[in-house]
Amino acid sequence: MVKDEVISKAAKAKEASRLMGALSTSVKNQALLIMAEELLERADEIVEANKIDMAKGRERRLSSALLDRLLLTERRIDEMAEGLKAIAMLPDPVGEVISMWRRPNGLQVGKMRVPIGVIGIIYEARPNVTVDAVGLCLKTGNTVVLRGGSEAVNSNKAITKIISEAAVRAGIPDGAIQLIETTDREAVNILLKLNEYLDILIPRGGAGLIQTVLKNATVPVIETGVGNCHVYVDNEAELKMAEKIVINAKTQRPGVCNAMETLLVHRDVAADLLPGLLGTLKNDYGVEIRGCPETKALVNWVQDATEDDYYAEFLDLILAVKVVNDIDDAMNHIYKYGTKHSEAIITTNYNKARQFLQEVDAAAVYVNASTRFTDGYQFGFGAEIGISTQKLHARGPMGLPELTTIKYIILGDGQIRE
């Protein structure tokens, strides 16, 4: 039964967490390095399993962007292994005393980082998430219960088997890495309410998955990833720079949450920028353009943009475009339609850049750079568990410190409370 599998694996992760939290940094690092070696040595097993998932994905007519997220090549497996090695090189946050102070009675009170415990991760068709999640959780002394999307089930099984066996050989407690293998959606419903075993849930995927988890979970949730990201080209922008950034933000990997979905352009530069830029996006990169009436007046082949288009996270080669009056108009648009993920301004005006940085409410705000950098690797975290768009506990790319909590430590020499 589905329930039996889910509860059994969550219980094993809970039991393993008692030992996991006490492991030394050296044991955890050695395990990560051995896991990386095994991924490389057994890459052919992963590629063969992934071929099955890819074939089924094509049969199900998954979009090109989703197929790209699902695909595993030897190069991508190399990158997964490098990610584990990078995590091993990072400082271990567990046991770090963040601050300590002395009270008038002589007590020393401190805050120390400790593992969260058991982390449940629900994600869709990105098997590389399996490796990132396990690596980050193990480094921070957490155990992990994974429930990947049905599209990647064979890839996830192969990856989890390889890294679990390697981890146990290196001294990680048996049971610390658990994969829910059933593709029955009831497994997710059960995980959402396993407060007895799970300390936190992290959903990674599209808006539908995240909203389902948020609305139905009784386990605490960290909201991640829905990215309706904007790039605003100001009237004081350097237009060649703007064109380069826009093309990168939209096309470098359109199926990820930090890709640009809406381009906002100041009306003073729209005529100079849009005809050439939109033509390049369409002809060279295959991007479908949906624009406002002013955009269509400048580029007559552009399709009409609807209200829904401005709310959309396309995760595909589709771009919404709107001509705006000024920076305030752009920020108002972002306020209404944005998802608080990543927003960018292209400008040479220092004051406007500062205004955008200060007033735009998002996890990552850029000046003269592509939104595609909102990523744990790019921020120097080694890897990430996801990009949090909420404001409690963690925000932005979640690296090692965000997978810990704190406890207070109090050092005395006989004090009693009067």
Secondary structure, 3 states (H helix, E strand, C coil): CHHHHHHHHHHHHHHHHHHHCCCCHHHHHHHHHHHHHHHHHCHHHHHHHHHHHHHHHHHCCCCHHHHHHHCCCHHHHHHHHHHHHHHHHCCCCCCCEEEEEECCCCCEEEEEEEECCEEEEEECCCCHHHHHHHHHHHHCCCEEEEECCHHHHHHHHHHHHHHHHHHHHCCCCCCCEEECCCCCCHHHHHHCCCCCCCCEEEEECCHHHHHHHHHHCCCCECCECCCCEEEEECCCCCHHHHHHHHHHHHHCCCCCCCCEEEEEEEHHHHHHHHHHHHHHHHHHHCCEEEECHHHHHHCCCCEECCHHHHHCCCCCCEEEEEEECCHHHHHHHHHHHCCCCEEEEECCCHHHHHHHHHHCCCCEEEECCCHHHCCCCCCCCCCCCCEECCCCCCCEECCCHHHEEEEEEEECCCCCCC
